Amino acid sequence: MSTSQLLSMLVEHVAIQLGADVVGVTSLGGGDVALSFRLDLEDGRRVFAKTHASPPPHHFSTEAAGLEWIRGVSDLGVPEVLAVSDAPPFLVLEWVEEGNATVAREGMLGRGLASLHRAGAHSFGREDRRSTGSRGLPNEPCATWAEFYATQRLLPLAGLAKDGRALDDRAIRDLECVAGRLDELGGGPEPAARLHGDLWAGNRLRGDDGRHWLIDPAAHGGHREFDLAMMRLFGGFGSECFAAYHEVFPLGEGWRERVPLHQLAPLVVHAIKFGGSYPAAVEDALATFA
């Protein structure tokens, strides 16, 4: 289906689902999966909507479920799901008007993230077992973080990297070795936290209401250090954020040494998708645990 056909489908179904004709369409950039738009409705509402020519199974309903799962359990904003469908594929969300949140408000993000993590999860993984992320990683429920991170992240990623020749044989072996040592490397036991799951700066919006908003989750039950390590990987979050988090919900002893461990999964994903300097970054992280 062409872009124009996808947009026509989207406009038609948004009008039906929300009970108002679309009178304005603005194409939005960002993202490597979906086509995104700002839609203005005849009744004055403005919404965010996206679609996809050939999405993975349950793509948008999985994202919608993740948004609803993290929405309302902390002071952080999460857009309300207004309509969702996998056939035809589209997702419509509350519009977030971006503003210029000050650096001082980074502490609000840290405290809000702490409350999100504390909301917890029934297990490591997802109860609906649906895959998340662009690589379709599994989310089978696991009793421990070590089991989850090994069987649902590192080992599947090692297989994908091997098949795609994204990493050399030694790096694959080292990755598999680390997966077998997680009980030793992962620190003290932690309950499953409620994670955003893909928390880089592009998935945090600063609203003109002064709130921090989270979008595009790969939500699952996991180790809370994973979200924080992802935030440190690509930057874009102030030191006040991490300080406020630690004040509310202190991390376990040795957390600094474990940052590269939690960054391994996103680094391997980027090595598979983009190559470039990412394979070397994976090797550097693995060297920490050699």
C-alpha positions, 0 to 999 in steps of 0.5 A, a space after each residue: 500500500 502506498 503512503 497516500 493510500 495508507 494516509 487515506 485509510 488512516 484518515 477514514 478510520 480516525 474519523 469513524 473511531 473518533 466521531 469527527 472528520 479530519 480537517 488537517 494533516 501534518 506529516 511528522 518525522 522520527 521513528 524507523 518503523 511507522 508513518 506518523 501524523 498530526 491530525 486536526 479534527 473538525 471539533 477542535 481536537 488534535 491527535 497523534 496517529 501512526 500507521 505502517 504498510 506491513 507491521 509485525 503481528 499485533 504491532 500497534 495493539 502491543 504498543 497500546 497495551 504497553 502504554 496503558 500498562 505504564 500510564 497512571 502509575 506515576 506522575 509522568 505523562 503517558 498519552 491516552 490511547 484513543 483508538 487502535 487496530 492491527 487490521 487495518 494497522 493504526 494507533 491514535 493517541 492523545 496529542 502532547 504539546 511540547 514546551 521548554 521544560 527547564 533543567 530544574 524539572 529533571 528531578 521530576 523525571 527521576 522521581 516519576 521514573 522511580 514510582 513507575 519502576 516501583 509499580 512492579 510487574 507480575 514477572 520478568 517479561 510480559 503476561 501476554 507474551 508479545 514481542 517488543 522492539 524492532 527485532 521482535 524480541 521475546 517476552 516469555 514470563 520468567 521467574 528471575 531477571 537472570 533467566 529473562 535477560 539470558 533467554 529473552 534478550 542476550 541469547 536471541 540477540 546473539 543468534 540474530 547477530 550471528 545470522 546477520 554477521 553483525 558481530 564476529 565469532 569471538 564477540 558472539 561467544 563472549 555474549 553467550 558466556 555473559 548470558 551464562 554468568 548473569 547470576 554472578 554478574 547481576 548483583 543482588 536479587 530485585 523484584 520485577 520492575 515496570 519498565 518503559 523498555 526503550 528509554 532513550 531521549 527521543 522517547 521522552 517529551 517535555 510537555 508545555 504543561 511542565 510534565 515529562 511524557 513517555 512515548 513508544 515503549 517496549 514495556 515489560 517487567 525487567 530489572 530497573 537498572 535497564 531503563 537507567 542504563 539505556 538513558 545513560 547510553 545515548 545521553 539527553 538526561 540531566 544529572 538531576 534526574 539520576 540524583 532524584 531517582 537515587 534519592 527516592 529509590 536507591 540502586 543496589 550496591 555495585 550498580 555502576 559496574 553493571 551499567 555496561 551489562 544492561 547496555 549490552 542488549 541495546 548495543 547489540 540491537 544497534 550493531 544488528 541494525 546499523 553496524 558502524 561503531 556499534 560492534 566495537 561498542 559491544 566488544 568494549 562492554 563485553 570486555 568489562 566482564 571478561 
